[in-house]
Amino acid sequence: MSNLFSISGRVVGSSNAPYIIAELSANHNGSIERAKKSILVAKQAGAHAVKLQTYTADSMTIDCDLPDFMINGGLWDGYSLYDLYAEAHTPYEWHKHLFEFAKEIGITIFSSPFDETAVDLLQSLDAPAYKVASFELTDHLLIERIAAAKKPLLMSTGMASEIEIGEAVEVARSCGVEEILLFHCISSYPAPTEQCNLNNILYLKQEFNVAVGLSDHTLNNTAAIAAVALGAVAIEKHFTLSRAEKGPDSEFSLEPDELASLVNHTKEAWLALGQTKFARAGVENANKAFRRSLYFVRDVAAGTQLTDRDVRRIRPGFGLEPKHYSVVIGKKVKCDVFRGEPVRWNVLSD
């Protein structure tokens, strides 16, 4: 099977210089004009695409201040998940304007949808590709919904085991998607260079027979350049107009001159091209708490049969994995459970 495919007419693969994706994320700082300027500057720096993140606070989690939902340590210390996503999200009503602006200036734009409503929005805008974020890689129902669009599917593998990556790839392929690009990724913000484990790029390519890139959260371009030498065909980096203009993601984002340098130096590394051991980085372990999992979102009395109104696949990750959702729905609870409690097998019965 060929690992070459195209996004908006541009071939992504070893026959071309690395495909550079500027991740806007929350670096619009709440301003659509700043978002548009960022897209323009990313194009001027030589990026091939700009990527958004499509979610709302309510599609990511619930407004809850129980300990499970609070962030302790790191860049977002003290935030509740809900408040962080409320601050960082890109409003749905901006998307059409940003897609139209990107088309006007001639740069590809697509996004990471974080739930089914986001997929619907992006389909209505004819997104040319889709990205599955690392934290959503274990949400098989979401991958199925994205795969139904039959567009190139990019998936980040931060925190994921070999089995979890294989499951995600199989879900996509079972839905008829063969244009798959896996991003090696260290889900730490920022990521220490010494824990990049770039040899995993070789493992992913060989084990899953897919194109492979790097979603890079380090503070410089060294890892990205090295990744190209190992066969990475795409590089994704967070991008901001200025780190001095603080935002949720600004501290690990490239500024315009650094993005231009990334474009140039990765191309040079590609032009210069002529024992893989799979491992996850230890610094990722704490972030597994922020994956999606199953939570009760309503108070439910003992003996009640669960419906989709009682349980959701949301962040954080202290409940059962999202792949168990279909099994959980229809079971009864052995005892009273309350909104904001993680779903666990010991409270369920047939």
Helices and strands as residue ranges (DSSP letters): E 5-7, E 10-12, E 19-23, H 32-44, E 49-54, H 57-60, G 67-69, H 81-88, H 92-105, E 108-113, H 116-124, E 130-132, G 134-136, H 140-147, E 153-156, H 162-174, E 180-185, G 193-195, H 200-208, E 211-216, H 222-229, E 234-238, G 250-252, H 256-271, G 282-290, E 293-296, E 311-314, G 322-324, H 325-328, E 332-333, G 345-347, E 348-349
